[in-house]
Amino acid sequence: MRWVVEYYEQADTIQPAEDFEISLVRHHKKLGAKLRSIAAAIEVYGPQLGGGLIEPCHEYKGLWEIRTIFNGFLGRELFGFDGGQNRVVLLHGYVKRVGQPASIADLNQAFSYWKDYQRTHKISPEVLEREEQS
């Protein structure tokens, strides 16, 4: 089964995960490239990707993370699987130094986006997909 990667979109049309990815292009290019390559693999393998590339966030039902390290920084992009739609919904992301604890505030924010997505199903196509169609 093929999965489609899309962005959660808030009621005000802001897409937090897309904003995160744009900031990576400016400040952490290699980290962003690694996260994008893992997102591409998720399209093929979905939740069976494994290999430590994706992990469920156990205290947050339905929330998953892509986690990668480059040059002392850890990038985390949080997402959910909408199995009924074969959709991977990118929700939120953040960068921290390796060794720092996970950001509970960012996890809570991503989880609130996931709950809102489950209620509204509001998404926007992934940027790369839109560029390919142009």
JOBELUR-V744808 format. One record per pair of residues at least 6 apart in sequence whose ideal C-beta (glycine too) atoms are under 6 Angstrom apart, sorted by the first residue. I is the first residue (numbers start at 0). GAP is how many residues later the second one is. Records with the same first field share a line. If there is no record, write none. Layout:
I->GAP + GAP
//
This chain:
0->85
2->40 + 43 + 83 + 85
3->83
4->34 + 38 + 83 + 121
5->81 + 117 + 119 + 120
6->8 + 10 + 11 + 83 + 117
7->81 + 83 + 105 + 109
8->6 + 113 + 114 + 115
14->109
15->76
16->73 + 74 + 75 + 76
19->73
23->7 + 8
24->7
27->67
29->40
30->39 + 42 + 44
33->34
34->31 + 33 + 40 + 42
37->15 + 28
40->8
41->7 + 46
46->34
53->10 + 12
54->10
55->8
56->6 + 8
59->51
61->18 + 52
62->15 + 48 + 51
63->15
64->11 + 13
65->11
66->9
67->7
71->26
72->22
73->22 + 24
74->20
75->18
76->16
77->13 + 14 + 32
78->9 + 10 + 11 + 12
79->9 + 34
81->7
88->28
90->19 + 22 + 23
91->17 + 18 + 21
93->9 + 12
//
